[in-house]
Amino acid sequence: MPLESKRIAALLLTHPNDSAWHHAIEIDNILQKKTPATARRQATLIRKRLLTLDAAGWEMISNRESEVQLQLLLAAAIKHSPLLGDFMRTVYALRQRGLESALAPHDWPDFLAECAHHDPTVTQWADSTRAKLFQVIVRVLAEAKYLDNARSMGLTPRSLHPDVRRYLGERHETYVLECLERAQ
C-alpha cells in the first residue's frame, strides 16, 4: 500500500495525538477508503509497520522518489514481519542465486516446513492462515517490485538505493540489510 503508506508517513511526521489521528483517518479519510472500519484497519497496519522506522524514514517515504519509498516500505515490512525477511533471505535469494526466473509453487510449503523445525507452532497454523500469509508476502514483494506480479511471481531483483542502504546502515539494521541485499 505505497500511496496509503506515504500519507500515513506524512501524518506521523506531525506527531498526531489520538484525536488528530482519528480525525485524519476517519473524518478526513486521508486513505480514501469506503468505510471508516477499512480505513482504521489499514491505517493501524501501516502505522505498526512505519513505527519500526524513525522520523527520518517517514520523511524519506513522504518526500522521496518511488524507488526510495518502496525500498523503505519493504524494510519496514521486514522489520514488522521477520517471516517476510526470512522468506526473502532464504527462498527469494536462493532462486535469485540459481538464476531462476520465478518463485516455484512448492517454495512456500517447503519454507514453512523449514520454519517448523525452528518453531513447532508453525505446524498448528490453519491452511487458510498459511495461504493468506503467502498471499500477503507475494503482494508485498510485487508492490516493492521484487516480483513482476502476484500471478507469475517472476523475480525482478532490485539494487538497493544508496540512500536506503545508508539509512539502514546508520541505524545498524543488519538483518534488514541482509534480507534486501541477498535478494539482489
C-alpha positions in Angstrom: 0.0 0.0 0.0 2.6 2.6 -1.1 0.2 5.6 -1.6 -1.5 4.9 1.7 1.8 4.5 3.5 3.1 7.8 2.1 0.0 9.5 3.5 0.4 7.8 6.9 4.1 8.7 7.0 3.3 12.3 6.4 0.7 12.2 9.2 3.2 10.6 11.6 5.6 13.5 10.9 3.0 15.8 12.6 3.1 13.6 15.7 -0.7 13.4 15.9 -2.4 12.7 19.2 -5.3 10.2 19.3 -7.9 12.8 18.4 -5.9 14.1 15.4 -5.2 10.5 14.2 -8.9 9.7 14.4 -9.9 12.9 12.6 -7.3 12.3 9.8 -8.2 8.6 9.3 -12.0 8.6 9.8 -13.2 12.1 9.2 -10.8 13.5 6.6 -10.5 9.9 5.2 -6.9 10.5 4.0 -6.7 6.9 2.8 -9.8 7.4 0.7 -11.5 4.2 1.9 -15.2 3.4 1.5 -15.8 2.7 5.2 -14.2 4.0 8.4 -13.6 0.4 9.5 -11.5 -0.3 6.4 -9.6 3.0 6.9 -9.0 2.2 10.6 -7.8 -1.4 9.8 -5.4 -0.3 7.1 -4.1 2.7 9.0 -3.4 0.6 12.0 -1.4 -1.9 10.0 0.5 0.7 8.1 1.2 2.6 11.3 2.6 -0.5 13.0 4.9 -1.0 10.0 6.0 2.6 9.9 6.7 2.8 13.6 9.6 0.4 13.0 11.3 3.4 11.3 12.1 6.8 12.7 11.1 10.3 11.6 13.9 10.4 9.0 12.5 7.3 7.4 9.0 8.8 7.4 10.4 11.9 5.8 12.0 9.8 3.0 8.8 7.9 2.4 6.8 11.1 2.3 9.1 13.1 0.0 11.5 10.9 -2.0 11.1 9.2 -5.3 9.2 5.9 -5.7 12.3 3.7 -5.6 13.4 5.0 -2.1 9.8 4.9 -0.8 9.2 1.3 -1.9 12.5 0.1 -0.5 12.0 1.8 2.8 8.4 0.4 3.0 9.8 -3.1 2.3 12.4 -2.5 5.0 9.6 -1.6 7.4 7.6 -4.6 6.4 10.6 -6.9 7.0 11.1 -5.3 10.5 7.4 -5.8 11.2 7.4 -9.3 9.9 10.5 -11.4 10.2 8.7 -14.2 8.3 8.8 -11.9 5.2 12.5 -11.2 5.9 13.4 -14.9 6.3 11.5 -15.7 3.1 13.5 -13.1 1.2 16.7 -14.1 2.8 16.3 -17.8 2.0 13.8 -18.6 -0.7 14.0 -15.4 -2.8 17.7 -15.2 -2.5 18.1 -18.9 -3.4 16.1 -18.6 -6.5 18.0 -15.4 -7.5 21.4 -17.0 -7.0 20.2 -20.0 -9.0 19.4 -17.6 -11.8 15.8 -18.8 -11.8 13.2 -16.6 -13.3 10.4 -17.0 -10.7 9.3 -18.4 -7.4 8.1 -22.0 -7.6 4.7 -23.3 -6.3 6.4 -25.6 -3.7 8.6 -22.8 -2.3 6.1 -21.7 0.3 5.2 -25.2 1.8 9.0 -26.0 1.8 9.8 -22.8 3.6 7.1 -23.3 6.2 8.3 -26.9 6.8 11.8 -25.4 7.4 10.3 -22.8 9.8 8.5 -25.6 11.7 11.9 -27.1 12.5 12.8 -23.8 14.4 9.3 -23.1 15.7 6.9 -26.1 16.1 3.9 -23.8 16.5 4.1 -23.3 12.7 2.6 -26.8 12.2 -0.5 -25.6 14.1 -1.3 -22.8 11.6 -4.5 -23.4 9.7 -4.2 -23.9 6.0 -6.2 -20.7 5.4 -3.6 -18.8 7.6 -0.7 -20.3 5.6 -2.4 -19.4 2.3 -3.1 -15.8 3.5 0.4 -15.3 4.7 1.8 -16.3 1.3 -0.7 -14.1 -0.5 0.4 -11.1 1.6 4.1 -11.8 1.1 3.7 -12.1 -2.6 1.7 -8.9 -2.7 4.3 -7.0 -0.7 7.1 -8.3 -2.9 5.1 -7.4 -6.0 4.3 -3.9 -4.7 8.0 -3.4 -3.9 8.8 -4.5 -7.4 10.8 -7.6 -6.3 8.2 -9.7 -8.2 6.8 -8.7 -11.6 3.3 -9.6 -10.4 1.5 -11.8 -7.9 0.3 -14.3 -10.5 3.6 -15.2 -12.4 5.8 -14.4 -9.4 8.7 -13.6 -11.8 11.8 -12.3 -10.0 12.7 -8.7 -10.6 15.6 -8.1 -8.1 16.4 -4.5 -7.3 19.7 -2.8 -6.5 19.4 -1.2 -3.1 19.3 2.6 -3.4 22.4 4.2 -1.8 20.3 6.4 0.5 18.3 3.4 1.7 21.5 1.5 2.3 22.9 4.5 4.2 19.7 5.0 6.3 19.6 1.3 7.3 23.4 1.1 7.9 23.4 4.2 10.1 20.7 2.5 12.3 22.6 -0.8 12.4 19.8 -2.6 10.7 22.0 -5.6 9.7 19.1 -8.1 9.4 17.1 -5.9 7.1 20.1 -5.1 5.0 21.0 -8.8 4.7 17.4 -9.5 3.6 17.4 -6.8 1.0 21.0 -7.3 -0.3 20.7 -11.1 -0.6 17.7 -10.5 -2.8 19.8 -8.6 -5.4 
